[in-house]
Amino acid sequence: ADYVLFGTVFSGGSKGDVPEGDRLASLTEAARARRVPVIAIGGIDPPRAARCFSAGAAGVAAITIFLPEGRAPLAMGVRGAIAALRHALI
């Protein structure tokens, strides 16, 4: 495999609700155990993306933040979402 998707990390995204308590710890464990990049998915917004990167994720996958304005509470448009995710990397 070239990469591994890990999710659902957070509740509230297009993947539905999950218990948040130990998902970041599990993400950290998965990132440490794999030789390929681990990509976090599920309920990702810019602040949560930063938490995923801190947990060892090589990247994130998101849907909700890219939806057109008014379609979801986190919607910020494609350009805004990309800028916010880049800022989360800093």
C-alpha positions as CSV (number, residue, x, y, z in Angstrom):
1,A,0.0,0.0,0.0
2,D,1.1,3.6,-0.7
3,Y,-0.9,5.0,2.3
4,V,-3.5,4.0,4.9
5,L,-6.7,5.9,5.6
6,F,-7.5,6.0,9.3
7,G,-11.0,7.0,10.5
8,T,-13.5,7.9,11.5
9,V,-11.4,10.2,13.8
10,F,-14.0,12.8,14.9
11,S,-17.8,13.1,15.1
12,G,-19.8,15.5,13.1
13,G,-18.5,15.0,9.6
14,S,-20.0,13.1,6.7
15,K,-18.9,9.8,8.3
16,G,-21.3,10.1,11.2
17,D,-20.7,10.1,15.0
18,V,-17.9,8.2,16.7
19,P,-16.7,8.2,20.3
20,E,-13.9,10.8,20.3
21,G,-12.2,9.7,23.5
22,D,-9.5,7.4,22.2
23,R,-9.5,8.0,18.4
24,L,-6.5,10.4,18.5
25,A,-4.6,7.9,20.6
26,S,-5.5,5.2,18.1
27,L,-4.4,7.4,15.3
28,T,-1.0,8.0,17.0
29,E,-0.6,4.2,17.5
30,A,-1.5,3.5,13.8
31,A,0.9,6.2,12.5
32,R,3.8,4.8,14.6
33,A,3.1,1.2,13.5
34,R,2.9,1.8,9.8
35,R,5.8,2.2,7.3
36,V,3.4,4.1,4.9
37,P,1.8,7.5,5.5
38,V,-1.4,7.4,7.6
39,I,-4.1,9.8,6.4
40,A,-6.8,10.9,9.0
41,I,-10.4,11.1,7.8
42,G,-13.7,11.8,9.5
43,G,-15.0,15.1,10.9
44,I,-11.8,17.0,9.9
45,D,-11.8,20.8,10.1
46,P,-8.7,23.0,10.4
47,P,-8.3,22.8,14.2
48,R,-8.9,19.1,14.1
49,A,-6.5,18.7,11.3
50,A,-3.8,20.3,13.4
51,R,-4.6,17.7,16.2
52,C,-4.3,14.9,13.6
53,F,-0.9,16.2,12.4
54,S,0.2,16.4,16.1
55,A,-0.9,12.8,16.5
56,G,1.3,11.7,13.7
57,A,-0.9,11.7,10.6
58,A,0.9,12.4,7.4
59,G,-2.2,14.1,6.0
60,V,-5.9,14.6,6.3
61,A,-8.9,13.9,4.0
62,A,-12.0,16.2,4.3
63,I,-15.3,16.6,2.6
64,T,-17.5,18.8,4.7
65,I,-15.3,21.9,4.7
66,F,-15.2,21.8,0.9
67,L,-19.0,21.9,0.4
68,P,-20.5,25.1,-1.0
69,E,-21.5,27.8,1.5
70,G,-24.8,27.0,3.3
71,R,-24.5,23.2,2.8
72,A,-22.8,22.6,6.1
73,P,-21.8,24.5,9.2
74,L,-18.1,24.2,8.5
75,A,-18.4,25.2,4.9
76,M,-15.8,27.8,3.9
77,G,-15.4,27.2,0.2
78,V,-12.5,25.4,-1.4
79,R,-10.0,28.3,-1.3
80,G,-10.8,29.0,2.4
81,A,-10.6,25.4,3.4
82,I,-7.2,24.9,1.6
83,A,-5.8,28.0,3.2
84,A,-7.1,27.0,6.7
85,L,-5.6,23.5,6.3
86,R,-2.3,24.9,5.2
87,H,-2.3,27.1,8.3
88,A,-3.0,24.1,10.5
89,L,0.4,22.7,9.3
90,I,2.3,25.6,10.7
